């Protein structure tokens, strides 16, 4: 019997009674050239009877505003939606009955649903400590080209955690990679406030997702970084993109290339570092 299915059956009655939201603080180094400049984000893990949804809290707030605006009378002006800087546009959906995670993201105006069925092989170690009053135990694993140290609690026997992490006999309360550049830690656990992926605001806007494999997504990701701004440059050539007053097409193309090169130069430390190379 697959391990995840075993955990689901073993703790099914517990899970079915649960509806909890775990708030994590996510500290990350986006630019290894400036490791002292860490980005700190508030992320939510919503766990319901069927699975979990992991997302950026600030994105949820802006999407809730979008949904409220769409609910107004059809002749009412739409509310402008402001996306805060450094907002994560992606989500992770996990279902207890399925052995894979769904990574939902948008790239070049295309929404992707990426099925990720890579396994996580955990080694549970004897060390313990306390987080939010729960006793947690140490575990280690390799994933996404990084080595990870996790702390889980069997007091909440749900095999879930932030991002794509799952498969331990208890909720992951903290996890960090050994380079100390990606760190999640639980800051609050609240019952009764979780939502499912289907209940997420503006969920209908994800309906045109293109389904691809993780390997295909890696190829798309690398292609975009190898040819920065390619799609936007194409729109400039076709006179379908905005140019500054007096700016020639050649000047606009150079500007776009420079902007993307600078962006990628300083966005060089994704949580799954093997997106950048051929590591598995």
Phi and psi in degrees as a GROMACS rama.xvg file:
@    title "Ramachandran Plot"
@    xaxis  label "Phi"
@    yaxis  label "Psi"
@TYPE xy
-56.2407  144.361  UNK-2
-59.347  -44.1649  UNK-3
-63.4309  -38.4363  UNK-4
-66.5676  -38.2489  UNK-5
-60.3017  -46.0731  UNK-6
-61.7688  -41.5507  UNK-7
-62.0137  -45.5566  UNK-8
-68.2142  -39.3497  UNK-9
-64.1695  -40.6341  UNK-10
-112.587  21.9074  UNK-11
-57.1831  -44.1521  UNK-12
-65.2422  -34.7935  UNK-13
-68.1344  -46.9877  UNK-14
-62.9244  -42.9842  UNK-15
-62.2919  -25.5306  UNK-16
-87.6612  -3.31236  UNK-17
-101.604  142.91  UNK-18
-147.355  96.6793  UNK-19
-130.885  148.679  UNK-20
-115.638  123.02  UNK-21
-104.143  123.541  UNK-22
-97.6642  123.72  UNK-23
-111.43  144.155  UNK-24
-93.6065  127.729  UNK-25
-114.559  111.104  UNK-26
-102.381  128.705  UNK-27
-145.038  150.803  UNK-28
-100.951  111.512  UNK-29
-82.4628  -29.5814  UNK-30
-124.953  109.527  UNK-31
-68.9988  -13.6597  UNK-32
-75.1937  -19.1533  UNK-33
-133.253  66.7764  UNK-34
-64.7923  -19.7566  UNK-35
-77.0271  -14.925  UNK-36
-94.0094  92.6468  UNK-37
-95.9991  142.183  UNK-38
-93.9576  133.557  UNK-39
-117.034  121.21  UNK-40
-121.555  152.812  UNK-41
-105.179  119.853  UNK-42
-118.165  152.758  UNK-43
-119.631  136.614  UNK-44
-116.231  109.106  UNK-45
-98.2026  121.97  UNK-46
-114.804  120.728  UNK-47
-117.583  -173.166  UNK-48
-67.4691  -21.0663  UNK-49
-100.287  -21.2917  UNK-50
168.155  -148.79  UNK-51
-142.251  160.865  UNK-52
-135.623  126.165  UNK-53
-118.877  129.41  UNK-54
-157.208  165.738  UNK-55
-79.0456  125.028  UNK-56
-61.4905  -40.2753  UNK-57
-66.0455  -33.4298  UNK-58
-68.0146  -38.8597  UNK-59
-59.6909  -42.3034  UNK-60
-64.451  -43.8378  UNK-61
-68.5809  -36.1852  UNK-62
-69.1013  -33.377  UNK-63
-64.6674  -39.3261  UNK-64
-63.6895  -40.3191  UNK-65
-61.8585  -42.7201  UNK-66
-65.688  -39.8441  UNK-67
-63.6786  -40.5328  UNK-68
-63.0473  -41.6355  UNK-69
-67.7872  -22.7525  UNK-70
-82.6845  -9.18823  UNK-71
-71.0372  170.133  UNK-72
-56.5893  147.182  UNK-73
-61.5089  -25.2265  UNK-74
-92.32  2.67255  UNK-75
-82.4062  146.102  UNK-76
-65.9882  142.387  UNK-77
-72.8927  142.711  UNK-78
-76.8632  128.519  UNK-79
-64.7992  134.504  UNK-80
-100.037  122.248  UNK-81
-105.546  119.362  UNK-82
-95.1951  120.178  UNK-83
-67.2018  152.043  UNK-84
-57.3687  147.321  UNK-85
61.9512  29.7003  UNK-86
-83.3813  134.551  UNK-87
-84.913  122.423  UNK-88
-86.8495  -7.70295  UNK-89
-89.9733  162.734  UNK-90
-135.474  161.059  UNK-91
-125.563  123.603  UNK-92
-107.403  132.433  UNK-93
-132.959  139.831  UNK-94
-121.511  137.432  UNK-95
-62.9284  -27.5789  UNK-96
-88.1275  -2.41268  UNK-97
-123.604  141.874  UNK-98
-86.1001  15.37  UNK-99
-134.118  162.519  UNK-100
-105.516  150.418  UNK-101
-108.077  119.16  UNK-102
-99.3465  115.922  UNK-103
-106.045  123.165  UNK-104
-150.502  169.13  UNK-105
-124.317  133.349  UNK-106
-143.866  128.643  UNK-107
51.8829  44.1803  UNK-108
64.953  17.8561  UNK-109
-116.134  129.636  UNK-110
-89.3323  130.761  UNK-111
-117.094  141.351  UNK-112
-113.908  109.339  UNK-113
-108.903  117.391  UNK-114
-84.5664  121.859  UNK-115
-119.328  105.081  UNK-116
-106.775  18.8908  UNK-117
-64.8957  140.15  UNK-118
-88.6729  149.007  UNK-119
-110.857  120.695  UNK-120
-101.866  108.226  UNK-121
-93.6477  143.145  UNK-122
-114.427  117.015  UNK-123
-89.2795  130  UNK-124
-111.523  163.563  UNK-125
-78.5008  -17.2178  UNK-126
-62.693  142.312  UNK-127
-133.696  160.38  UNK-128
-158.484  -169.952  UNK-129
-124.73  134.34  UNK-130
-133.246  125.461  UNK-131
53.1593  32.1525  UNK-132
84.1849  -2.01663  UNK-133
-99.3315  139.541  UNK-134
-77.6272  128.721  UNK-135
-120.682  153.342  UNK-136
-122.09  149.154  UNK-137
-82.6562  145.232  UNK-138
-148.742  153.044  UNK-139
-130.602  152.628  UNK-140
-162.262  163.736  UNK-141
-111.545  136.09  UNK-142
-160.798  136.702  UNK-143
64.9925  26.4966  UNK-144
84.1346  7.33793  UNK-145
-127.071  157.592  UNK-146
-98.9759  134.409  UNK-147
-121.696  144.974  UNK-148
-116.869  120.538  UNK-149
-116.314  155.138  UNK-150
-128.83  117.47  UNK-151
-120.076  158.035  UNK-152
-119.644  126.073  UNK-153
-77.7049  -5.85753  UNK-154
-71.8916  -20.1805  UNK-155
-120.336  86.7109  UNK-156
-77.152  62.4932  UNK-157
-122.299  125.792  UNK-158
-80.6123  55.2858  UNK-159
-126.496  168.391  UNK-160
-170.893  179.749  UNK-161
-68.5011  161.033  UNK-162
54.1278  -131.315  UNK-163
-94.5447  1.27336  UNK-164
-71.3397  133.706  UNK-165
-165.326  176.05  UNK-166
100.286  -0.383369  UNK-167
-92.1951  156.647  UNK-168
-78.391  50.7611  UNK-169
162.448  160.533  UNK-170
-63.7262  132.98  UNK-171
-77.539  117.08  UNK-172
-92.9779  -26.2622  UNK-173
-152.445  142.132  UNK-174
-153.629  138.85  UNK-175
-147.24  144.383  UNK-176
-82.7396  159.417  UNK-177
-72.7526  -8.31776  UNK-178
-88.5108  -2.76508  UNK-179
61.1954  31.0093  UNK-180
-110.506  -8.58958  UNK-181
-138.027  118.535  UNK-182
-141.853  123.062  UNK-183
-113.233  137.197  UNK-184
-143.954  135.219  UNK-185
-68.6118  133.03  UNK-186
-113.484  -20.5687  UNK-187
-162.153  149.1  UNK-188
-131.33  122.133  UNK-189
-127.181  129.555  UNK-190
-86.2306  146.997  UNK-191
84.0423  6.72368  UNK-192
-118.348  5.20619  UNK-193
-76.6322  151.676  UNK-194
-123.845  158.011  UNK-195
-89.5371  166.132  UNK-196
-55.1236  -35.5395  UNK-197
-70.1923  -19.2486  UNK-198
-95.8802  -2.68815  UNK-199
-64.6655  137.241  UNK-200
-56.0718  144.141  UNK-201
60.3112  23.9816  UNK-202
-58.542  -30.5271  UNK-203
-62.948  -23.5137  UNK-204
-73.4507  -12.7095  UNK-205
-90.0385  2.43912  UNK-206
-67.4051  -20.6704  UNK-207
-96.9754  29.6839  UNK-208
-63.7105  140.369  UNK-209
-93.2656  123.471  UNK-210
-87.072  124.178  UNK-211
-140.811  166.946  UNK-212
-85.0182  165.966  UNK-213
-63.1287  -38.2242  UNK-214
-63.5642  -40.0138  UNK-215
-65.8135  -38.7028  UNK-216
-64.328  -40.1919  UNK-217
-59.0832  -41.1396  UNK-218
-63.954  -42.0531  UNK-219
-63.2098  -44.7377  UNK-220
-58.9994  -46.8557  UNK-221
-69.0903  -36.8636  UNK-222
-63.4884  -41.2895  UNK-223
-64.9483  -36.9048  UNK-224
-76.1894  -29.4726  UNK-225
-74.1799  -27.1929  UNK-226
-128.089  72.6827  UNK-227
-62.0543  131.004  UNK-228
72.2115  17.938  UNK-229
-57.8185  -44.8121  UNK-230
-67.3667  -43.8183  UNK-231
-65.3575  -36.959  UNK-232
-62.6902  -38.8246  UNK-233
-61.9018  -37.9292  UNK-234
-69.5187  -34.2109  UNK-235
-64.5578  -45.1954  UNK-236
-60.6502  -36.4194  UNK-237
-87.7339  8.70931  UNK-238
59.3545  33.7395  UNK-239
-110.478  4.8388  UNK-240
-123.491  153.852  UNK-241
-69.5946  137.826  UNK-242
-126.556  146.439  UNK-243
-62.7704  150.684  UNK-244
-54.9202  128.155  UNK-245
82.0381  -2.54183  UNK-246
-82.7506  127.229  UNK-247
-78.0295  165.882  UNK-248
-59.9738  -42.8319  UNK-249
-62.5223  -42.332  UNK-250
-64.8931  -39.6029  UNK-251
-64.9924  -41.5367  UNK-252
-63.4699  -43.3206  UNK-253
-62.6196  -40.2749  UNK-254
-62.9081  -45.9412  UNK-255
-62.2708  -44.1605  UNK-256
-60.7345  -43.5081  UNK-257
-65.9916  -40.5315  UNK-258
-62.7436  -45.0227  UNK-259
-70.315  -39.1245  UNK-260
-62.1562  -41.979  UNK-261
-66.0477  -40.0969  UNK-262
-60.1434  -49.9756  UNK-263
-70.3822  -29.8511  UNK-264
-61.3274  -35.7896  UNK-265
-102.807  1.47452  UNK-266
-117.606  71.3274  UNK-267
-118.581  15.5909  UNK-268
-138.174  58.9469  UNK-269
-62.937  155.204  UNK-270
-57.697  -35.0184  UNK-271
-103.87  92.4015  UNK-272
-65.5718  -20.4662  UNK-273
-74.0626  -2.01743  UNK-274
-63.523  -25.8083  UNK-275
-89.4172  -13.6652  UNK-276
-143.275  -169.122  UNK-277
-91.4608  7.62754  UNK-278
-67.625  154.805  UNK-279
